[in-house]
Amino acid sequence: MDRRDTVEIFRTRLAESMERAGVNRSGLAKRIGVDRSTLSQLLSAENDRLPRADTVAAIAASLQVSLDWLLGLTQQEQLGAEILQRSLHITEASRAAADRNIAEWHAEAVGYKIRYVPSNLPDQVKTPEVAAYEHGATEAFERESAIERTQDRLAYTRRPETDIEICMSRQALDDFAAGAGIWHDLSDDLRLAQLEHVLRLHEELYPSMRIYLFDGRRVYSAPLTIFGPLRASLYLGQSFFVFNTTEHIRTLTRHFDQLIRDAVVQSHALPDYIRGLIRTFSEGKAE
């Protein structure tokens, strides 16, 4: 980050924290042991220098905010212990807690780009039947929950301000079309309907939703979602590792962007690729 950007972020967040804490310049200056004029200079739009490290630390401690947040190194203003406590989200055995977390993170990230690596098919494009099948929905409430989650993701994707990039393994899509792996017991008709559903959604939502395919033999990614500059989460089944610091989010964003650069099927070419899978699918049934 450019030094001037850091100074501007520090000035803005200092002013916000003072207002929220209900403390004026004289009061804060007295707390941290500096002259009021020094604090006024820090808050001036003409200022282009950061204070000394001990002054920044004293300000953070007095206002009960994170030092890294004041300097723009994280989006979370909580103190270190609070950030650490919130950095790992462990869901319940049911998927309800996981769904609540994801819904909240999407809501907070409205207007930002969402980057998403699914574990197999993206939630946004699953038909209700595929969503229910994937999660082993044998009870009515499980089926309804799976369908509701898929519909919520699609509704979010349809919002006019949404910008979402999805990057998934080409082999994962090939396996689905072929009924391989976890899809072995899913009927041919439901798999064909799913492929056609993806085509319709691509026509409707492109380019606000862009799906890329990478070669899973050459590169790998764990299931991952990056919610703009706010947070990034790695999905581990029943747990999320959630990163809130700017540097971690940037690192995972670079990883995602490299997947896009390495994609063997670009988003605009996805319909042709899926039509090819459908032709192969239909020819196989004809035989």
PyMOL commands that set and color helices and strands:
alter all, ss='L'
color gray80, all
select helices_A, chain A and resi 3-21+25-32+36-43+53-63+67-70+80-86+96-108+123-125+128-134+140-158+170-178+181-183+188-205+246-261+267-286
alter helices_A, ss='H'
color red, helices_A
select strands_A, chain A and resi 88-90+113-117+163-169+209-214+224-227+231-235+239-243
alter strands_A, ss='S'
color yellow, strands_A
deselect
rebuild
show_as cartoon
